[in-house]
Amino acid sequence: MAQRAQWQSIPIHTIEGFRFGHSTNLEAATGCTVIVAPAGASAGVDVRGGAPASRETDLLRPENTVEAIHAVCLSGGSAFGLEAASGVARELEARGIGLDVGPTRVPIVCSSCIFDLAFGSASVRPGVNEGVEATSAALEADPSPLAEGTVGAGTGATVGKLNGADMLMKGGLGARARAIGDLKIGAIAVVNACGNVVDPVTGTPIAGMRAAADSLEIVDMEDAMLAAAEDLAMPLDRTNTTISCIVTNARLTKAQATKVAQMAADAYAHTIRPTHTTNDGDTIYVLASGTLGDRDIPLDMLGVAATRVLEEAICAGCASADGIHGAPAYKDLHN
């Protein structure tokens, strides 16, 4: 009888074909995170939220001609933060990375942003310089474990916002990866959700809306919404987004990568309550380097694996965050 492959935890930076880097501004509570595929990667995307800020997502539609992208930039700064992707493209071009169009190479850079303007400084946003910084960090240093929590695009992330800024908690950036035999799959999540974040197995809250401004008790936000009924109001309108990027060494077509992204969206429903609201801009990218070769990987299994690692990354983003600018974090609940 064949031995079953084990579901093993691995560092995300060990997945072949990808490099990762951050730019962080703690004072302004914003930043960006770049996932670079120097040799290119096939990609797909799934957008579920009602208020996304994004760049080049239409290129990932299976019927469109671009077959590979070179980076995904996850950023703070809302729509202003899309400018960081221009810095990513500039740095990649300088390094000879991109689509060969004859006179130069054009890096294909997709981007999604969270709204963090109401937290920290509204006038400081990731731009070209921060995109260059994060890309340089990804490519210049030897691959090493990726920092998590209040870092990069997760610096200004918060969760649990039904009752406004006084009762929210700190979100953050999480990164988790797994291996099943030679197959590797990982996820980076920037958790800036309207809802609470919970452990998908136990339902235990990790971070979310607090009972009062001076309390560390997390209350069920869905119950609070139902109790408010017709009087429900969202004081922090359009300020929420969870954006993620899944990476794998499998070889996928654009259509297959899109399907994996669609399946992985279940991770949001498992860990964020409520999710996919009209005030969220939830987006999931899937990048496949293909370094595993022509292996026949069952797509449904890959979708389930992507969902599991994304759940872990979402929870890790909140559990590893540090409280800043008056917003408490999960760590404060357990000190």
Secondary structure as GFF3:
##gff-version 3
##sequence-region A 1 335
A	DSSP	beta_strand	7	10	.	.	.	ID=ss1
A	DSSP	three_ten_helix	12	14	.	.	.	ID=ss2
A	DSSP	beta_strand	19	25	.	.	.	ID=ss3
A	DSSP	beta_strand	30	47	.	.	.	ID=ss4
A	DSSP	beta_strand	54	55	.	.	.	ID=ss5
A	DSSP	three_ten_helix	57	60	.	.	.	ID=ss6
A	DSSP	beta_strand	69	75	.	.	.	ID=ss7
A	DSSP	three_ten_helix	78	82	.	.	.	ID=ss8
A	DSSP	alpha_helix	83	94	.	.	.	ID=ss9
A	DSSP	beta_strand	99	100	.	.	.	ID=ss10
A	DSSP	beta_strand	105	106	.	.	.	ID=ss11
A	DSSP	beta_strand	109	113	.	.	.	ID=ss12
A	DSSP	alpha_helix	128	140	.	.	.	ID=ss13
A	DSSP	three_ten_helix	152	154	.	.	.	ID=ss14
A	DSSP	beta_strand	158	159	.	.	.	ID=ss15
A	DSSP	three_ten_helix	165	167	.	.	.	ID=ss16
A	DSSP	beta_strand	169	170	.	.	.	ID=ss17
A	DSSP	beta_strand	172	180	.	.	.	ID=ss18
A	DSSP	beta_strand	183	192	.	.	.	ID=ss19
A	DSSP	beta_strand	196	198	.	.	.	ID=ss20
A	DSSP	beta_strand	205	207	.	.	.	ID=ss21
A	DSSP	alpha_helix	221	228	.	.	.	ID=ss22
A	DSSP	three_ten_helix	229	231	.	.	.	ID=ss23
A	DSSP	beta_strand	241	248	.	.	.	ID=ss24
A	DSSP	alpha_helix	254	264	.	.	.	ID=ss25
A	DSSP	alpha_helix	266	271	.	.	.	ID=ss26
A	DSSP	beta_strand	272	273	.	.	.	ID=ss27
A	DSSP	beta_strand	283	288	.	.	.	ID=ss28
A	DSSP	alpha_helix	299	319	.	.	.	ID=ss29
A	DSSP	alpha_helix	330	333	.	.	.	ID=ss30
###
